[in-house]
Every structure is written in C-alpha cells, then in structure tokens.
Amino acid sequence: MTFTFFQASPELIEIMTGSPVYFDYAGNPIGFDSCSIPCNSGFALEVWTDVLGEDVCEDEAAEGAWVYFLLPWLTNGMLGDVELAGEGVNLELTAATRAGGKWGTGPYDVQAQDAAGTPGPMLTPLDSTCHRRMFISSVEPPEPSTTYLPVAGEYCMAS
C-alpha cells in the first residue's frame, strides 16, 4: 500500500515507521529520526471518505454517508518521497498489509447498531485471514487527529 499524507505529526511518523520522535528542550515532539526499518512494528489505519451522489443512504436517520476503509495491520512502514513546498510538506509512505492483527470489531464507533442510527463498533469481527474491510457507513467520522490516542481493550500490538 502507498499513501500520501499532507499533514503528519512526529508521533504519527513514529507509529507508522518505528522512527523515533525528536523532542525539544521542553519535551515537545518537534521532529523524527529516519532510521532502519524495524520489522516488529505495525499499525492500523482507518480512513473515512464522503460518498458522493444523491440518495446515498436508505437510512432515514442518517445525516450523510461515508466509505469506511480499514487496514487492521500494516507493517514495514517506509517513508518515500518527501516534498517540501511553500504550503507544507507532503510525505509518501509505503507499507505492507498483513492478515490478522486481532482487530475484532474494533475499538471505535464506525457503524450504525440499529434503525435509530446508534453508533457502535462493527457488527461482525474482521476474520483473522483478512487484510482489509471497506463499507458504507452512516456514522460520521471522528475529528482528524495526528497525535497519540489511547485504545481501550486488549489489542495485538505486534505478533
């Protein structure tokens, strides 16, 4: 898989590549070191994108529709092209998908649980032989974040 990021924090780079964060005098993350690629690290990536067109939702309670795309286990994250421009920095990341990862139904609310549109986790677990899952959801995506977020529950950090 190859991704282009238009915004990435040092913490996000660390999660995706295993490259250590570089800190300032006050302990704030201000950059990262590009080092060898650790083969024992991995991360999950969830992406939401708008569904375009009219009448995309049959759900009367829905206020929109999004494609939810899950890659539960990416490994060997490697930075490729880095483009420095007046408007910002673009980073290209290449990583390999793996089956497993013990994602289950996931830690986040990504799918309606009932006719009222109550947000909740996926209704069925992701099988241990799957590399990805994609579906249309009426659950609005969370606010974008490029910093560490805690994940509740017992999820596989590395296998």
DSSP file with accessible surface (Angstrom, degrees, kcal/mol):
  #  RESIDUE AA STRUCTURE BP1 BP2  ACC     N-H-->O    O-->H-N    N-H-->O    O-->H-N    TCO  KAPPA ALPHA  PHI   PSI    X-CA   Y-CA   Z-CA
    1    1 A M              0   0   72      0, 0.0    94,-2.3     0, 0.0     2,-0.4   0.000 360.0 360.0 360.0 141.3    0.0    0.0    0.0
    2    2 A T  E     -A   94   0A  83     92,-0.2     2,-0.3     2,-0.0    92,-0.2  -0.993 360.0-178.1-125.8 131.6    1.2    3.5   -0.8
    3    3 A F  E     -A   93   0A  34     90,-2.9    90,-3.0    -2,-0.4     2,-0.5  -0.951  17.8-148.2-127.3 148.2   -0.2    6.6    1.0
    4    4 A T  E     -A   92   0A  74     -2,-0.3     2,-0.4    88,-0.2    88,-0.2  -0.978  15.6-162.1-115.7 125.7    0.4   10.3    0.6
    5    5 A F  E     -A   91   0A  37     86,-3.3    86,-2.7    -2,-0.5     3,-0.1  -0.913  16.3-172.4-109.5 134.7    0.0   12.4    3.7
    6    6 A F  S    S+     0   0  148     -2,-0.4    83,-0.3     1,-0.3     2,-0.3   0.475  83.0  28.8-100.1  -8.1   -0.4   16.2    3.6
    7    7 A Q        +     0   0  142     84,-0.1     2,-0.3    81,-0.1    -1,-0.3  -0.947  69.0 160.0-151.2 129.4   -0.2   16.5    7.4
    8    8 A A        -     0   0   33     -2,-0.3   138,-0.1    -3,-0.1   139,-0.1  -0.958  25.1-143.8-153.8 134.2    1.7   14.3    9.8
    9    9 A S     >  -     0   0   14    137,-0.3     4,-2.2    -2,-0.3     5,-0.2  -0.533  33.6-108.9 -89.2 162.2    3.0   14.7   13.3
   10   10 A P  H  > S+     0   0   24      0, 0.0     4,-2.3     0, 0.0     5,-0.1   0.884 121.6  55.6 -56.9 -35.4    6.2   13.2   14.6
   11   11 A E  H  > S+     0   0   28      2,-0.2     4,-2.4     1,-0.2     5,-0.2   0.904 106.0  49.9 -65.1 -40.0    4.1   10.8   16.7
   12   12 A L  H  > S+     0   0   34    134,-0.6     4,-2.5     2,-0.2     5,-0.2   0.924 109.8  50.6 -64.9 -41.6    2.3    9.6   13.6
   13   13 A I  H  X S+     0   0    1     -4,-2.2     4,-2.5     1,-0.2     6,-0.6   0.926 110.2  51.0 -61.0 -41.4    5.5    9.0   11.7
   14   14 A E  H  X S+     0   0   63     -4,-2.3     4,-2.3     1,-0.2    -2,-0.2   0.929 110.7  48.0 -62.2 -44.2    6.8    7.0   14.7
   15   15 A I  H  < S+     0   0   68     -4,-2.4    -1,-0.2     1,-0.2    -2,-0.2   0.924 118.1  40.8 -61.9 -43.0    3.6    4.9   14.8
   16   16 A M  H  < S+     0   0    4     -4,-2.5    61,-0.4    -5,-0.2    -2,-0.2   0.806 133.0  17.5 -79.5 -29.6    3.8    4.2   11.1
   17   17 A T  H  < S-     0   0    6     -4,-2.5    -3,-0.2    -5,-0.2    -2,-0.2   0.579  90.9-121.0-119.4 -16.0    7.6    3.7   10.6
   18   18 A G     <  +     0   0   31     -4,-2.3    -4,-0.2    -5,-0.5    -3,-0.1   0.474  61.9 147.5  81.0   2.6    9.0    3.0   14.1
   19   19 A S        -     0   0    9     -6,-0.6    -1,-0.3     1,-0.1    -2,-0.2  -0.564  53.0-111.7 -72.9 129.5   11.3    6.1   13.6
   20   20 A P        -     0   0   53      0, 0.0    13,-2.4     0, 0.0     2,-0.2  -0.292  26.7-113.2 -68.6 145.5   11.9    7.7   17.0
   21   21 A V  E     -E   32   0B  14     11,-0.2     2,-0.5   -10,-0.1    11,-0.3  -0.463  22.5-138.7 -72.1 144.2   10.4   11.1   17.8
   22   22 A Y  E     -E   31   0B 134      9,-3.2     8,-2.9    -2,-0.2     9,-1.5  -0.920  22.9-156.5-106.8 129.5   12.9   14.0   18.3
   23   23 A F  E     -E   29   0B 111     -2,-0.5     2,-0.1     6,-0.2     9,-0.0  -0.765   8.9-129.8-110.5 154.9   12.0   16.4   21.2
   24   24 A D    >   -     0   0   45      4,-2.4     3,-1.9    -2,-0.3    -1,-0.1  -0.224  48.7 -80.6 -86.8-175.0   12.8   20.0   22.1
   25   25 A Y  T 3  S+     0   0  223      1,-0.3    -1,-0.1     2,-0.1    -2,-0.0   0.760 131.0  50.2 -60.3 -26.8   14.1   21.2   25.4
   26   26 A A  T 3  S-     0   0   59      2,-0.1    -1,-0.3     0, 0.0    -3,-0.0   0.375 121.5-102.8 -94.9   3.6   10.6   21.1   27.0
   27   27 A G  S <  S+     0   0   46     -3,-1.9    -2,-0.1     1,-0.3    -4,-0.0   0.634  73.6 143.5  86.4  12.8    9.9   17.6   25.8
   28   28 A N        -     0   0   88      1,-0.1    -4,-2.4     2,-0.0     2,-0.3  -0.702  57.6-111.9 -85.6 138.3    7.6   18.6   23.0
   29   29 A P  E     +E   23   0B  42      0, 0.0    -6,-0.2     0, 0.0   -18,-0.1  -0.531  47.1 159.1 -71.0 124.4    7.8   16.5   19.8
   30   30 A I  E     -     0   0B  98     -8,-2.9     2,-0.3    -2,-0.3    -7,-0.2   0.428  60.1 -23.8-125.2  -4.1    9.3   18.6   17.0
   31   31 A G  E     -E   22   0B  19     -9,-1.5    -9,-3.2    -7,-0.0     2,-0.3  -0.954  58.7-113.5-178.2-165.4   10.6   16.0   14.5
   32   32 A F  E     -E   21   0B  65    -11,-0.3     2,-0.5    -2,-0.3   -11,-0.2  -0.979  17.6-120.0-152.1 159.8   11.8   12.5   14.0
   33   33 A D        -     0   0   78    -13,-2.4     2,-0.7    -2,-0.3    -2,-0.0  -0.900  22.6-135.5-102.7 132.1   14.9   10.5   13.1
   34   34 A S        +     0   0   93     -2,-0.5     2,-0.2   -15,-0.1     3,-0.1  -0.817  42.7 157.4 -86.7 117.7   14.8    8.3    9.9
   35   35 A C        -     0   0   72     -2,-0.7   -16,-0.1     1,-0.2     0, 0.0  -0.580  46.9 -50.7-126.2-171.1   16.4    5.0   11.0
   36   36 A S        -     0   0  108     -2,-0.2    -1,-0.2     1,-0.1     0, 0.0  -0.233  66.2 -98.7 -63.5 156.6   16.4    1.4    9.9
   37   37 A I        -     0   0   69     -3,-0.1     2,-0.4    39,-0.1    -1,-0.1  -0.685  33.8-141.2 -83.4 113.9   13.0   -0.2    9.3
   38   38 A P    >   -     0   0   36      0, 0.0     3,-0.7     0, 0.0    38,-0.4  -0.610   5.6-157.6 -75.6 129.7   12.0   -2.3   12.4
   39   39 A C  T 3  S+     0   0   97     -2,-0.4   -21,-0.0     1,-0.2    -2,-0.0   0.514  85.5  65.0 -84.1  -5.3   10.2   -5.4   11.3
   40   40 A N  T 3  S+     0   0  125    118,-0.1     2,-0.2    35,-0.1    -1,-0.2   0.322  86.0  87.3-101.0   8.8    8.5   -5.9   14.7
   41   41 A S    <   +     0   0   28     -3,-0.7    35,-0.6   -24,-0.1     2,-0.3  -0.687  47.8 160.4-104.4 162.6    6.4   -2.7   14.5
   42   42 A G  E     -B   75   0A  21     -2,-0.2     2,-0.3   115,-0.2    33,-0.2  -0.977  14.1-166.2-167.8 166.6    2.9   -2.3   13.0
   43   43 A F  E     -B   74   0A  18     31,-2.1    31,-3.2    -2,-0.3     2,-0.3  -0.973  19.3-122.3-155.4 163.9   -0.1   -0.1   12.9
   44   44 A A  E     -     0   0A  38     -2,-0.3     2,-0.4    29,-0.2    29,-0.1  -0.835  20.2-155.1-108.6 152.4   -3.7    0.1   11.8
   45   45 A L  E     -B   71   0A  28     26,-2.5    26,-2.7    -2,-0.3     2,-0.4  -0.994   7.7-172.5-132.6 125.3   -5.1    2.7    9.5
   46   46 A E  E     -B   70   0A  44     -2,-0.4     2,-0.4    24,-0.2    24,-0.2  -0.971   8.8-174.4-114.7 134.6   -8.8    3.8    9.3
   47   47 A V  E     -B   69   0A  57     22,-2.7    22,-2.8    -2,-0.4     2,-0.4  -0.989   9.3-166.1-131.7 137.1  -10.0    6.1    6.6
   48   48 A W  E     +B   68   0A  50     -2,-0.4     2,-0.3    20,-0.2    20,-0.2  -0.968  11.0 176.4-116.5 139.6  -13.3    7.8    6.0
   49   49 A T  E     -B   67   0A  82     18,-1.7    18,-3.2    -2,-0.4     2,-0.0  -0.993  34.8 -99.7-140.5 146.7  -14.3    9.5    2.8
   50   50 A D  E     -B   66   0A 104     -2,-0.3     2,-0.5    16,-0.2    16,-0.2  -0.348  27.9-130.6 -63.6 142.4  -17.5   11.1    1.7
   51   51 A V        -     0   0   34     14,-2.1     2,-0.3     2,-0.1    14,-0.2  -0.842  28.3-145.4 -89.0 127.2  -19.9    9.2   -0.6
   52   52 A L        +     0   0  153     -2,-0.5     2,-0.2     4,-0.1    14,-0.0  -0.687  50.2  51.7 -98.0 148.4  -20.8   11.4   -3.5
   53   53 A G  S    S-     0   0   62     -2,-0.3     3,-0.5     3,-0.0     2,-0.2  -0.444  83.4 -61.4 118.5 170.1  -24.2   11.5   -5.2
   54   54 A E  S    S+     0   0  176      1,-0.2    -2,-0.0    -2,-0.2     0, 0.0  -0.591 108.3  10.3 -90.6 153.2  -27.9   11.8   -4.3
   55   55 A D  S    S+     0   0  155     -2,-0.2    -1,-0.2     1,-0.1    -2,-0.0   0.884  72.3 153.9  51.4  46.6  -29.9    9.4   -2.1
   56   56 A V        +     0   0   55     -3,-0.5     2,-0.5    -5,-0.1    -1,-0.1   0.702  57.1  59.6 -78.4 -18.6  -26.8    7.6   -1.0
   57   57 A C        -     0   0   40      1,-0.1    -1,-0.1     5,-0.1     8,-0.0  -0.943  52.1-172.4-116.1 129.4  -28.4    6.5    2.3
   58   58 A E        +     0   0  191     -2,-0.5     2,-0.6     3,-0.0    -1,-0.1   0.600  66.7 101.4 -83.8 -13.2  -31.5    4.4    2.6
   59   59 A D    >   -     0   0   49      1,-0.2     3,-1.0    -3,-0.1    -2,-0.1  -0.625  62.1-158.5 -76.7 114.0  -31.3    5.1    6.3
   60   60 A E  T 3  S+     0   0  188     -2,-0.6    -1,-0.2     1,-0.2    56,-0.1   0.811  91.5  53.5 -62.9 -30.2  -33.9    7.9    7.1
   61   61 A A  T 3  S+     0   0   52     54,-0.3    -1,-0.2    -3,-0.0     2,-0.1   0.642  87.2 105.7 -81.7 -13.1  -32.0    8.8   10.4
   62   62 A A    <   -     0   0   24     -3,-1.0     3,-0.1     1,-0.1    77,-0.1  -0.359  51.8-164.2 -73.3 145.3  -28.6    9.2    8.6
   63   63 A E  S    S-     0   0  186     75,-0.5     2,-0.3     1,-0.2    -1,-0.1   0.068  72.5 -20.6-111.8  20.7  -27.2   12.7    8.0
   64   64 A G        -     0   0   25     74,-0.1     2,-0.4     2,-0.0    -1,-0.2  -0.915  63.6-113.4 159.8 175.8  -24.6   11.6    5.5
   65   65 A A        -     0   0    6     -2,-0.3   -14,-2.1   -14,-0.2     2,-0.3  -0.998  24.4-177.4-142.0 141.6  -22.7    8.6    4.2
   66   66 A W  E     -BC  50 137A  29     71,-2.6    71,-3.4    -2,-0.4     2,-0.6  -0.972  29.2-121.8-134.8 148.9  -19.1    7.8    4.3
   67   67 A V  E     -BC  49 136A  36    -18,-3.2   -18,-1.7    -2,-0.3     2,-0.5  -0.833  28.7-153.9 -86.9 125.3  -16.9    5.0    3.0
   68   68 A Y  E     -BC  48 135A   1     67,-3.5    67,-2.1    -2,-0.6     2,-0.5  -0.912  12.1-172.0-101.8 126.5  -15.1    3.4    5.9
   69   69 A F  E     -BC  47 134A  44    -22,-2.8   -22,-2.7    -2,-0.5     2,-0.5  -0.987   0.5-170.5-126.3 122.0  -11.9    1.7    5.0
   70   70 A L  E     -BC  46 133A   0     63,-3.1    63,-1.9    -2,-0.5   -24,-0.2  -0.962  18.3-179.9-120.2 128.5   -9.9   -0.3    7.5
   71   71 A L  E     -B   45   0A   0    -26,-2.7   -26,-2.5    -2,-0.5     3,-0.2  -0.938  14.1-171.9-117.1  99.2   -6.4   -1.8    7.2
   72   72 A P  E     +     0   0A   8      0, 0.0     2,-0.3     0, 0.0    60,-0.1   0.685  69.1  27.3 -74.3 -18.2   -6.0   -3.5   10.5
   73   73 A W  E     +     0   0A  26     58,-0.4    25,-2.1    25,-0.2     2,-0.4  -0.811  62.4 167.4-151.0 104.2   -2.3   -4.4   10.3
   74   74 A L  E     +BD  43  97A   0    -31,-3.2   -31,-2.1    -2,-0.3     2,-0.3  -0.927  13.9 176.0-111.0 142.4    0.3   -2.6    8.3
   75   75 A T  E     +BD  42  96A   5     21,-2.6    21,-2.6    -2,-0.4   -33,-0.2  -0.895  50.7  40.0-141.5 168.5    3.9   -3.3    8.8
   76   76 A N  E    S-     0   0A  65    -35,-0.6     2,-0.2   -38,-0.4    -1,-0.1   0.871  71.1-168.5  57.3  41.5    7.3   -2.3    7.4
   77   77 A G  E     -     0   0A   2    -61,-0.4     2,-0.4   -39,-0.2    18,-0.2  -0.407   7.3-177.9 -63.0 128.6    6.3    1.4    7.0
   78   78 A M  E     - D   0  94A  97     16,-2.6    16,-2.6    -2,-0.2     2,-0.3  -0.994  24.6-129.6-136.3 127.8    8.8    3.2    5.0
   79   79 A L  E     + D   0  93A  36     -2,-0.4    14,-0.2    14,-0.2     3,-0.1  -0.573  32.0 172.7 -73.5 137.0    8.9    6.9    4.1
   80   80 A G  E     +     0   0A  37     12,-3.5    -1,-0.1     1,-0.4    13,-0.1   0.242  51.5  12.1-110.2-121.2    9.5    7.5    0.4
   81   81 A D  E     -     0   0A 117     10,-0.1    11,-1.8     1,-0.0     2,-0.5  -0.307  59.2-164.0 -64.0 134.4    9.3   10.9   -1.4
   82   82 A V  E     - D   0  91A  77      9,-0.2     2,-0.6    -3,-0.1     9,-0.2  -0.991   6.1-161.9-119.0 118.9    9.2   13.9    0.9
   83   83 A E  E     - D   0  90A 113      7,-2.6     7,-2.3    -2,-0.5     2,-0.6  -0.912   1.8-160.2-107.9 118.2    8.1   17.1   -1.0
   84   84 A L  E     + D   0  89A 137     -2,-0.6     2,-0.3     5,-0.2     5,-0.2  -0.869  24.6 160.5 -96.6 124.8    8.9   20.4    0.6
   85   85 A A  E >   - D   0  88A  44      3,-2.2     3,-0.8    -2,-0.6    -2,-0.0  -0.889  54.2-101.2-139.2 167.9    6.7   23.2   -0.7
   86   86 A G  T 3  S+     0   0   82     -2,-0.3     3,-0.1     1,-0.2    -1,-0.0   0.800 121.3  47.7 -61.0 -28.8    5.6   26.7    0.4
   87   87 A E  T 3  S-     0   0  183      1,-0.2     2,-0.3    -3,-0.0    -1,-0.2   0.609 125.4 -69.0 -88.9 -16.3    2.3   25.4    1.6
   88   88 A G  E <   - D   0  85A  33     -3,-0.8    -3,-2.2     2,-0.0     2,-0.4  -0.983  57.2 -60.2 158.3-166.1    3.6   22.4    3.6
   89   89 A V  E     - D   0  84A  64    -83,-0.3     2,-0.4    -2,-0.3    -5,-0.2  -0.955  34.1-156.7-119.0 131.6    5.3   19.1    3.5
   90   90 A N  E     - D   0  83A  39     -7,-2.3    -7,-2.6    -2,-0.4     2,-0.4  -0.925  11.3-163.8-106.5 133.9    3.9   16.0    1.7
   91   91 A L  E     -AD   5  82A  18    -86,-2.7   -86,-3.3    -2,-0.4     2,-0.5  -0.951   7.9-152.0-119.0 138.0    5.0   12.6    2.8
   92   92 A E  E     -A    4   0A  59    -11,-1.8   -12,-3.5    -2,-0.4     2,-0.4  -0.926  14.2-169.5-108.4 130.8    4.7    9.3    0.9
   93   93 A L  E     -AD   3  79A   0    -90,-3.0   -90,-2.9    -2,-0.5     2,-0.4  -0.973   6.5-166.9-122.0 132.4    4.5    6.1    3.0
   94   94 A T  E     +AD   2  78A  48    -16,-2.6   -16,-2.6    -2,-0.4     2,-0.3  -0.965  19.2 159.8-115.3 135.5    4.7    2.6    1.7
   95   95 A A  E     -     0   0A   6    -94,-2.3     2,-0.4    -2,-0.4   -19,-0.2  -0.969  34.1-119.8-149.1 161.2    3.7   -0.4    3.9
   96   96 A A  E     - D   0  75A  44    -21,-2.6   -21,-2.6    -2,-0.3     2,-0.2  -0.838  24.1-131.3-104.9 141.9    2.7   -4.0    3.6
   97   97 A T  E     - D   0  74A  31     -2,-0.4     2,-0.3   -23,-0.2   -23,-0.2  -0.614  21.5-166.7 -87.1 152.7   -0.6   -5.4    4.8
   98   98 A R        -     0   0  107    -25,-2.1   -25,-0.2    -2,-0.2     2,-0.2  -0.976  21.7-116.0-134.1 150.4   -0.8   -8.5    6.9
   99   99 A A  S    S+     0   0   35     -2,-0.3     2,-0.4    30,-0.1    32,-0.2  -0.497  82.9  25.4 -77.7 155.7   -3.7  -10.7    7.8
  100  100 A G        +     0   0   17     30,-0.9     3,-0.5    27,-0.5    -2,-0.1  -0.736  43.1 154.6  96.5-138.8   -4.6  -10.9   11.5
  101  101 A G        -     0   0   12     -2,-0.4    55,-0.6     1,-0.2    -1,-0.1   0.334  67.6-107.9  89.8  -9.7   -3.8   -8.2   13.9
  102  102 A K        +     0   0  155     53,-0.1    54,-0.3     1,-0.1    -1,-0.2   0.854  65.9 153.0  56.2  40.6   -6.7   -9.2   16.2
  103  103 A W    >   +     0   0   29     -3,-0.5     3,-2.1     1,-0.2     2,-0.1   0.855  17.9 171.8 -68.2 -35.0   -8.8   -6.2   15.3
  104  104 A G  T 3  S-     0   0   26     22,-0.5    22,-2.3     1,-0.3    -1,-0.2  -0.397  72.2 -24.5  62.7-128.9  -12.1   -8.0   16.0
  105  105 A T  T 3  S-     0   0   50     20,-0.2    17,-1.7     1,-0.2    -1,-0.3   0.462 103.8-120.6 -94.0  -2.5  -14.9   -5.5   15.8
  106  106 A G    <   -     0   0    8     -3,-2.1    -1,-0.2    15,-0.2     4,-0.1   0.112  13.8 -92.4  85.7 162.9  -12.5   -2.6   16.6
  107  107 A P  S    S+     0   0   37      0, 0.0     2,-0.3     0, 0.0    45,-0.2   0.509  95.5  72.4 -90.8  -4.5  -12.3   -0.1   19.4
  108  108 A Y  S    S-     0   0   75     -3,-0.2     2,-0.8    12,-0.1    14,-0.3  -0.763  84.0-108.0-119.1 159.4  -14.3    2.7   17.7
  109  109 A D        +     0   0   94     -2,-0.3     3,-0.1     1,-0.2    -3,-0.1  -0.732  55.6 142.3 -83.2 109.5  -17.9    3.5   16.7
  110  110 A V        +     0   0    2     10,-2.0    29,-0.4    -2,-0.8     2,-0.3   0.405  54.7  46.9-128.9  -3.5  -17.9    3.1   12.9
  111  111 A Q  E    S-F  120   0C  51      9,-2.4     9,-1.6    27,-0.1    -1,-0.2  -0.998  82.5-102.8-147.1 145.1  -21.3    1.6   12.1
  112  112 A A  E     -F  119   0C  20     -2,-0.3    11,-0.1     7,-0.2     6,-0.1  -0.451  24.6-162.2 -66.3 137.7  -25.0    2.0   13.0
  113  113 A Q        +     0   0   75      5,-3.0     2,-0.3    -2,-0.1    -1,-0.1   0.584  67.5   3.9 -96.5 -15.2  -26.2   -0.6   15.5
  114  114 A D  S >  S-     0   0   78      4,-0.3     3,-1.8     1,-0.0    -1,-0.1  -0.912  89.2 -79.4-157.6-179.5  -29.9   -0.2   15.0
  115  115 A A  T 3  S+     0   0   93      1,-0.3   -54,-0.3    -2,-0.3   -55,-0.1   0.730 122.3  63.1 -66.1 -21.7  -32.6    1.6   12.9
  116  116 A A  T 3  S-     0   0   75    -56,-0.1    -1,-0.3   -55,-0.1   -57,-0.0   0.548 114.9-115.7 -79.1  -7.2  -32.2    4.7   15.0
  117  117 A G    <   +     0   0   20     -3,-1.8    -2,-0.1     1,-0.2    -1,-0.0   0.719  47.0 177.0  81.2  22.3  -28.6    5.0   13.8
  118  118 A T        -     0   0   65      1,-0.1    -5,-3.0    -6,-0.1    -4,-0.3  -0.417  30.3-123.0 -61.8 120.8  -26.9    4.5   17.2
  119  119 A P  E     +F  112   0C  68      0, 0.0    -7,-0.2     0, 0.0    -1,-0.1  -0.392  48.7 139.0 -68.6 144.3  -23.1    4.5   16.6
  120  120 A G  E     -F  111   0C   3     -9,-1.6    -9,-2.4    -2,-0.1   -10,-2.0  -0.949  51.5 -64.3-165.1-178.2  -21.2    1.4   17.6
  121  121 A P  S    S-     0   0   44      0, 0.0   -15,-0.2     0, 0.0   -12,-0.1  -0.126  75.2 -62.4 -70.5 175.2  -18.3   -0.9   16.6
  122  122 A M        -     0   0    4    -17,-1.7     4,-0.0   -14,-0.3    -9,-0.0  -0.246  45.5-129.2 -56.4 147.5  -18.5   -3.2   13.5
  123  123 A L  S    S+     0   0   97      1,-0.1    -1,-0.1    -3,-0.1   -18,-0.1   0.792  90.6  31.6 -75.3 -28.4  -21.3   -5.7   13.8
  124  124 A T  S    S-     0   0   84    -20,-0.1    -1,-0.1   -19,-0.1     3,-0.1  -0.977  91.4-106.3-128.9 145.9  -19.1   -8.7   13.0
  125  125 A P        -     0   0   83      0, 0.0     2,-0.4     0, 0.0   -20,-0.2  -0.291  35.9-105.9 -67.2 151.9  -15.4   -9.2   13.7
  126  126 A L        -     0   0   17    -22,-2.3   -22,-0.5     1,-0.1   -23,-0.1  -0.666  43.9-113.0 -75.1 126.8  -12.8   -9.0   11.0
  127  127 A D    >   -     0   0   87     -2,-0.4     3,-1.9     1,-0.1   -27,-0.5  -0.278  18.2-118.8 -63.3 149.1  -11.7  -12.5   10.2
  128  128 A S  T 3  S+     0   0   86      1,-0.3    -1,-0.1   -29,-0.1   -26,-0.1   0.622 113.0  56.6 -67.2 -10.5   -8.1  -13.4   11.0
  129  129 A T  T 3  S+     0   0  102    -30,-0.2    -1,-0.3   -29,-0.1     2,-0.3   0.430  88.1 102.5 -97.9   0.6   -7.4  -14.1    7.4
  130  130 A C    <   -     0   0   42     -3,-1.9   -30,-0.9     1,-0.1     3,-0.1  -0.631  48.1-170.0 -92.5 144.6   -8.5  -10.6    6.1
  131  131 A H  S    S+     0   0   74     -2,-0.3   -58,-0.4     1,-0.3     2,-0.3   0.621  72.3   0.4 -98.5 -24.1   -6.2   -7.8    5.1
  132  132 A R        -     0   0  117    -61,-0.2     2,-0.3   -60,-0.1    -1,-0.3  -0.989  52.3-152.1-160.0 162.3   -8.8   -5.1    4.9
  133  133 A R  E     -C   70   0A  54    -63,-1.9   -63,-3.1    -2,-0.3     2,-0.4  -0.992  13.4-178.7-140.9 142.2  -12.5   -4.2    5.2
  134  134 A M  E     +C   69   0A 125     -2,-0.3     2,-0.3   -65,-0.2   -65,-0.2  -0.998  13.4 148.5-142.6 132.8  -14.5   -1.5    3.4
  135  135 A F  E     -C   68   0A  43    -67,-2.1   -67,-3.5    -2,-0.4     2,-0.4  -0.983  46.7 -99.8-156.3 163.2  -18.1   -0.5    3.7
  136  136 A I  E     -C   67   0A 105     -2,-0.3     2,-0.4   -69,-0.2   -69,-0.2  -0.762  43.4-172.2 -87.9 132.5  -20.5    2.4    3.5
  137  137 A S  E     -C   66   0A   5    -71,-3.4   -71,-2.6    -2,-0.4   -26,-0.1  -0.947  32.3-155.4-128.3 146.7  -21.5    3.8    6.9
  138  138 A S        +     0   0   27     -2,-0.4     2,-0.5   -73,-0.2   -75,-0.5   0.408  69.9 105.3 -95.4   0.8  -23.9    6.4    8.2
  139  139 A V  S    S-     0   0   11    -29,-0.4    -2,-0.1   -73,-0.1   -73,-0.1  -0.715  78.0-120.9 -85.0 123.9  -21.8    7.1   11.3
  140  140 A E        -     0   0  131     -2,-0.5    -2,-0.1     1,-0.1    -1,-0.1  -0.361  29.9-110.6 -64.6 139.3  -19.9   10.4   11.0
  141  141 A P        -     0   0   33      0, 0.0    -1,-0.1     0, 0.0   -31,-0.1  -0.290  35.0-103.8 -68.3 158.3  -16.1   10.1   11.1
  142  142 A P        -     0   0   84      0, 0.0   -94,-0.1     0, 0.0     3,-0.1  -0.243  48.3 -79.1 -72.9 168.7  -14.3   11.4   14.1
  143  143 A E        -     0   0  161      1,-0.1     0, 0.0    -2,-0.0     0, 0.0  -0.452  60.2 -97.9 -64.1 139.3  -12.4   14.7   14.1
  144  144 A P        +     0   0  120      0, 0.0     2,-0.3     0, 0.0    -1,-0.1  -0.287  47.9 180.0 -61.3 144.9   -9.0   14.2   12.4
  145  145 A S        -     0   0   59     -3,-0.1     4,-0.1     1,-0.0     0, 0.0  -0.994  27.7-174.4-147.5 140.9   -6.0   13.7   14.7
  146  146 A T        +     0   0   34     -2,-0.3  -134,-0.6     2,-0.1  -137,-0.3   0.131  65.6  84.3-118.7  17.0   -2.3   13.2   14.1
  147  147 A T  S    S-     0   0   74   -136,-0.1    -2,-0.0     1,-0.1  -138,-0.0  -0.713  92.0 -71.4-115.0 170.5   -1.4   12.6   17.8
  148  148 A Y        -     0   0  113     -2,-0.2    -1,-0.1     1,-0.0    -2,-0.1  -0.283  46.1-172.3 -59.7 136.8   -1.4    9.6   20.0
  149  149 A L        -     0   0  107     -4,-0.1     2,-0.1    -3,-0.0    -1,-0.0  -1.000  25.4-117.2-129.4 134.2   -4.9    8.4   21.1
  150  150 A P        -     0   0  124      0, 0.0     2,-0.5     0, 0.0     0, 0.0  -0.411  21.5-147.9 -69.8 145.3   -5.4    5.6   23.7
  151  151 A V        -     0   0   71      2,-0.1     2,-0.2    -2,-0.1     4,-0.2  -0.976  12.3-140.0-114.1 123.2   -7.2    2.5   22.6
  152  152 A A        +     0   0   81     -2,-0.5     2,-0.1   -45,-0.2     0, 0.0  -0.486  62.3  29.6 -78.8 150.4   -9.3    0.7   25.2
  153  153 A G  S    S-     0   0   63     -2,-0.2     2,-0.8     1,-0.1    -2,-0.1  -0.312 100.2 -56.2  97.1 179.4   -9.3   -3.1   25.4
  154  154 A E        +     0   0  197     -2,-0.1     2,-0.4     2,-0.0    -2,-0.1  -0.858  61.7 166.3-104.9 102.6   -6.7   -5.7   24.6
  155  155 A Y        -     0   0   74     -2,-0.8     2,-0.4    -4,-0.2   -53,-0.1  -0.890  44.2 -99.2-116.3 150.2   -5.5   -5.4   21.0
  156  156 A C        -     0   0   36    -55,-0.6     3,-0.1    -2,-0.4    -2,-0.0  -0.491  31.3-174.3 -69.5 120.2   -2.4   -7.0   19.5
  157  157 A M  S    S-     0   0  163     -2,-0.4     2,-0.3     1,-0.4  -115,-0.2   0.809  71.9 -14.7 -84.4 -34.8    0.4   -4.5   19.4
  158  158 A A              0   0   55   -117,-0.1    -1,-0.4  -115,-0.0  -117,-0.1  -0.951 360.0 360.0-163.3 149.1    2.7   -6.9   17.4
  159  159 A S              0   0   98     -2,-0.3    -3,-0.0    -3,-0.1     0, 0.0  -0.905 360.0 360.0-125.2 360.0    2.8  -10.5   16.6
